[in-house]
Amino acid sequence: MVQNIIDVRNLSKSFDISSKEPGLKGTIKHFFKRQTKSLKVIKDINFEIKEGEIVGFLGANGAGKTTILKMLCGLIYPSEGSILVSGYLPFRRKENFLKNITLIMGQKQQLIWDLPPIESFYLNASIYDLDKFEAKKRIKKLSEMLEIDEELFIPVRKLSLGQRMKSELLAALIHEPNILFLDEPTLGLDINAQRNLRKFLQKYNRETNATICLTSHYMKDITSLCKRVICVHEGEISYDGKLDLLLKKLSPVKEILIVCRSEEDAIKLENSGFTVKNKMKNEITIKIENNSITSSLKTILNNFDIEDLFINEPPIDEVIGKVLIKKDYDF
Amino acid sequence: MLEYRVEIALWAISGIIPFFMLNIWTNNNLNESINISDVMLSRYFLCAFFVRQFSVVWVVFSFEEDSLMGKVSPYLIQPLNPFFRYFAQHLAEQITRFPFALIIAFFFFIFNPESIWIPNLGILLLSIVSTFLSFLIQFLIQSIVACLCFWTEKASSIERLLFIPTLFLSGLLAPVVSFPAYVKSWIYLTPFPYLIDFPANLLSGNETNISGGLSMQILWILLLFPLFKKIWFEGTKKYTAMGS
């Protein structure tokens, strides 16, 4: 049986936020009497993650997904509740815990700006107590997986964003962590760089059985990497389960564009009891429930003269978008 | 590379306050009031320059910027306190400054040939130790102030409050011996005279209590280190990882 590697119970986090009115009066008032209020950004959440799982955290901006990741990796202190990651309380930041995890934040870098990435890799290797031989071996292996070579010897400031992100990944993985926290890892990358990064993460997960917790606003990252998603809305978990199940629930119907051989056939189809979305000459778009799609298509193909048909999946961003803006979504 | 070389040279030149002070002191014959010869005063300010070059600390500014920009976050989840990075940066920069400091000393001796002296090996070694301890004290003081970033976000403003006593009481502007006796007795209870005055007097060959000075430096380090650890531990609980 696969063990839980992350166990979160009744976790909450509050921040003290100060507010200031505009203008000189507001500034003077703020200087002498600062008004602060406590804002609860994470509200009593519970979940577990199993070893080797890739879990996507979805949520609108400010929903709290990054705060959850920061608490899981021990960067910030929880206000209430408990977190166990690999058997450790993350915030204590014990050496063995820190050697087991990594955090990668898109657009935030740990590489030394004026030096080639290789220098940062060896520095990180020393921090994680790797000897030079082992470090060299891992750098070689990871650079092959990430397809970087000459870039290792060029100052970081002269690298492109994609090359820099690959180098960041190498720096963050040199100690071979078995839990990866990735906060928007593909932010700002072009389509090819995004795809390569996803391929690399899949391969890393497959080869090392590492657990990956990921936040991303690019749905392609989520759909290609994560079987399971946790949707966060205003600090609460609104959905925790399989991604395909979520998509089925959120989008129970598919749209099918049917091109009939003649306009008469299109009219016959329009009047045959299917839910019609629109019709133009011999083209007709109907809506069919997911669970009856095979039987409905069989009926259509047997009874009508069809030239072509297209099954349109609703855009995933649109579907997921529904759950991100509504708290009490009816699952 | 040229810009880096120029930057390093400017760092070294930026520490020449002691030479200005030497000029003020000798032109106004102020040294007569404290019974220090011109030669010894020249050596004192040259040594103050050297001690300053190898003990100057700016960790509060680096940490404040990194903290506000979210750059501290990746370092916090590594099994090494981020302050070790700043510590290593300071040491590396001190090594880089060394040749430039020697060049400045060379020119100083050209204009003040009577000040040339060779300290004996024992004194030289003790001076190096003392300068390093001075650096440690300053590093710890600034690191403690830097940790206030977790509460105030603008710890460098607090550091500026410390700049005034450091300037006046450390021996950078005037040897501490020039202060009235009752003020001196109080100054020696603070860490400031052990930052510049003590190591500079030691290296220049002025009369000084070597064991007392070194003991006070070690004592301040022993007091400041647990304070730093405590404030770091409490501060990281307050960390919100802003900017990331």
Interface residues (C-beta under 8 A of the other chain):
Chain A: F15 K70 C73 G74 L75 I76 Y77 F91 R93 E95 L98 K99 I101 T102 L103 M105 K108 Q109 Q110 N124 I127 Y128 A172 D183
Chain B: G70 K71 S73 P74 Y75 L76 I77 Q78 P79 L80 T236 K237 K238 Y239 T240 A241 S244
